[in-house]
């Protein structure tokens, strides 16, 4: 990338100005980025991959305003960066299908759900009590649910569509659960089982698991193992370990490959298959 053309001091100065919504500042930055050209595009793209979600939103706004944005290239760059963060990756993935996706609107929806959870949570509250409140807000007040009727609809795997339609598959509903929990300071983990996806809480002596596809029902280890056996899978204790963000996003791409094929959209399926290959190649390079 060409971001080396921007000195560290200049990059730091731009980052400090990036979230200033003053019309004067925004107009000046737009003119400055236009003058810089390619280094500005690279700088802004890199910022959209950062773990600072606040700055990432503003960087995405500038990219859209300047028409520098190439969602597919941005997501490929995110994969190669090895700097994986669930919310950023999920939104960048969704933008490859919907370039006009309103990232701010998605984040505001998650913020609003989290705010309602805070209103209903008496403090101090245990992790399990906080999850009960989260269940009430997500599945009863907001009506999120598993899309059993049209499970293979590709929209079930795109975060913006799940937030808008309030239905999805286990992986994306677990993602919504995790992103809201993170806003509440509740450290939960993605748990990718063979053929299913859960959210795990490892903050207490006895871990517990939540099934967002089943409206947040709590499951213990015996129930999960019984579920796996019903699906002809011999359970292993390692199945309950937290799943790395890299694998969550890669698995989402695999789901999209299958669901796009089911929808007869071979071209889009190839796009997501390419992302899977990028994830696998990046992992192999990093493992050497």
N, C-alpha and C positions, 0 to 999 in steps of 0.2 A: 504494500500500500504506500501511498505517497504522503502520509501524514507526517513523515519526517521533515518535510519542507516547512512545517509549522514548528517553531521553536517551543520548548517546554513552557517558557514564560508566556508566549502568545497563546498557546493552547489553554493555559490556566486562566488567562484573562478572558478568553472566549467562553469558557465554561462558567465563569462567574456571571457573565452577561446573559447566558443562554435562557435562563428562566425569568428574565425581566420582561414583563408583558407590556411595558410602556410602549405606546405607538412610536415614539421617537426612537427608542432603542431598537425596536424590531425593524423599523425602516432602515436604520443605519446598518444593522447586522445583515439584513437581506442584501443591501448594496455591497457590503464588504464580502460576503460569501460569493456573490455573483462575480465580483472582481477576482477572487481567488480561484474560482473554477474547481478543477479536479481535486486539489488538496482540501477544499472546503467540503466537497461531497464525501471524501474519504473520512475526514474528521467527524462529520455529522453521522455517517453510517456507523463508525466505530462507537460513537456515543450512544446510539440506539441499542447497541449490544451490551452496554454497561449494566452493572447491577443496581445503579442508581436509577430507579424507575422514573423519578421526577424529571431528571435531566433527559432521560431517554424519550419521554413524551415530547419535550420541547424540541429535541433534535429531529424527531420524526415530523413535527410541524414544519420546521424549516425545510426539510427535504421535500415535503409535499409542495410547499409554497414555491420553491425554486425548481420544481419538476426534475430534481436530481434523482428522485427515488426510483429504484429498480427493485421491487420487492423480492424477486427470485434471487437476484445477486446479493441482496442484503441478508437473506436467510442463509445462503451458502457461506457468506462471510461470517455470519454468526456461528455456523457449524465449525468452520475452520479456526475460529478464535479460541475454542475450548473454554470460553468464559460463559458457562451455561447457567442461566437463571430462568426459572420456570415461567414466570409471567412474561418476561421479554420474549423468550423463545416461542411461547404459545401464540402471542400476538403477531410476531414476525411470520410464523407459519401461516396464520390465518390471512395475513396480507398477501401471501403468494396467490391466493384465490380471489381475494377481494382487496385490490389495491387502494380503494377508497375507504377502507375500514377506518372508522373514527376511534382511534386508540384512546383518546381522552374519555369518550363516552363509555367505553368498556371499563376503564379504570374507575370512573365515577360510579358506575353500577356496583362494582365490587366494594368501593368505599361506602356506599349507601347501605349495602347489606351489613357490612361490618359495624357501621354506626348504630344500626338497629340492634345488633347483637349486644353492643356495649350498653345500650339503654335497658336491656332486659337482664343483664348479668349482675347479680348481687356480688359484691366483693367483700371478703375474699371468696374465690370460687375455685374448686378443683378443676383439673383438665377435663374430667368426665362431665362435670356440671356445665362447663363452658361448651362442650360439644353438644349437650342436650339443648342448650339455648340456640346454638348454631343450627341444629336440626330443625328446631321449631321455625326459625326465621327462613331458612333456605327451602324447606320442603312443605311447610304449611302456609306461611305467610306469602312467600314468593312463588310457591308451586313448582319448584324444580322436580323433575322426575326422569326416570329411565324411559327412553323411547322404544318400548317393546314392539309397537306396531310397525315401525320402519327403522329397525335397528341398523341396517346397512346404508342408510341415507348419509352421504358424505358430510352433510351439515352437522351431524352429531359429533364430528371430530374437530370442529373449528370453534375456537373459544368464543368469538364474537357471535356466532350463530347460536351457540348454547346459551349465552347470556340473553340474547334477544328472544329465543323461542322457549327457553327454560326447560329444555329436555336434551338428553344426550346419552352417551354410552358410559360404562363404568369409568373409563380413563378420564374423559373430559369432566364428568360430574365430580370426580375425585380432585381434578385440577381446580375447579371452582371452589371446592371445599377447602383445599390447601391455601389458595390465595386469600380467601376471606380469613381463615385461621391465622395466617401470617400477619394480617393487618391488626389482629387482636393480640398479637404477641404470643400466640399459642403455637408452639413448635411441634407440628405433626409431620408425618413422613408418607410419601407415596409408597405403596406396596403392590408391586406388579406380580400377581399370581399367574400361573399358567391358565389362560382363558378367562381371567377376571381381574379386576383392579379394586383395591381397597385403600383406605387411609389408616395409618397406624399411629398410635400414641405410645411412646416409649419413655414417658416422663415419670411414671410411677413404677413401683416394684413389679407389678403385674401389667405387662403391656395389654392394651385392648385395641380393637379394630372396628372401623366404621365402614358400612357399605352404602355409599351415596347413591348407588343405582337402586337400592331398596329403601329409599327415603331415610337413610342414615341409621339403619338398625345396627346395634352393637353386636359384634360377633366375637366369640372366644376362639381359642386355638382348636378345640375339638370340633366346633361347628365348621370352621374353615376347612379342616382336614376332611370332614364328612362331605362338604361341598365338592372338594377336589376329587374324592373317590367316586362321587356320583357322576363326575365328568370323565371317569376312566383315567385319572391321573393319580399316581402313587405319591402322596405328599412327602415333602422333605422339610425339615425345620428351617432350612435356608430359604424356602419359599416366602417366609414371613419377614425376611430382612428388608430394610428400606431399599428402594430402587433409585439409583442415581438419576439426576435430572436428564442427563444425556440419554439414558435408556428410555425414560418416559417420553421424551420428544421423538426419539427414533421409533418407538413403538407406535406413537400416534401416526407417524408417517407410514408405517407398515399397514396400520388399519385403513388409512386413506387409499393406499394402493389397492387393497382388497375391495373396499367399498366403491371406489371409482370404477373398477373392473365390473363389479356387480351392477353398476348404473350404466354400463356400456360406454364409459368415458375413458378410452384407452390412452389418449394423449395426456390427460391429467394424471392418470395412474403412472405413466412413465415419469412424469415430473417428480412425483413423490418417491418413486423407486430410486430416482437419482439422488434425492436427499438421503435416503437410507444408505446408499453407497457412500455418500459424503461422510455421514456419521461413522460408518464402519472404517473408512480410510483414515479419518482423523483420529479415531481411537487407536488404530494400529500404529500410526506414526507416533502417537504420544506414549505408546507402550514399549517402544524400542529402547 
